[in-house]
Amino acid sequence: MTNENLNTVIRNATEALKYPELYQNVSASERWLSGATGTFLLFKGIKNIFSHPVIGLTAAVAGAGLLYRGLTGYCPLKDYEEQAVANVPDEVVITETYVVDDLA
């Protein structure tokens, strides 16, 4: 994943916080499962952060991501994957040019 792709994921996540009804791409069952798993991993990671720092921090970050996914109903990585598969551009620019040949 390049830096531009990462910026796209972050920009979509911030837009999802502003307009949650437009960016829900996770079903209700996925939201519940992500929320429960994210809560478990977040607390487990915080608990183990001093005894096993790398594992604890990894679990806390993964838990926070899953908790975000469960609370908002939006998964930026799923959105990015759907756009990459569909090859849908983010913006479509349409320009029109009119040539008038009126010398009379």
Sequence and secondary structure as in RCSB ss.txt:
>XXXX:A:sequence
MTNENLNTVIRNATEALKYPELYQNVSASERWLSGATGTFLLFKGIKNIFSHPVIGLTAAVAGAGLLYRGLTGYC
PLKDYEEQAVANVPDEVVITETYVVDDLA
>XXXX:A:secstr
  HHHHHHHHHHHHHHHH GGG   S HHHHHHHHHHHHHHHHHHHHTTTTSHHHHHHHHHHHHHHHHHHHHS  
HHHHHHHHHHHT  S              
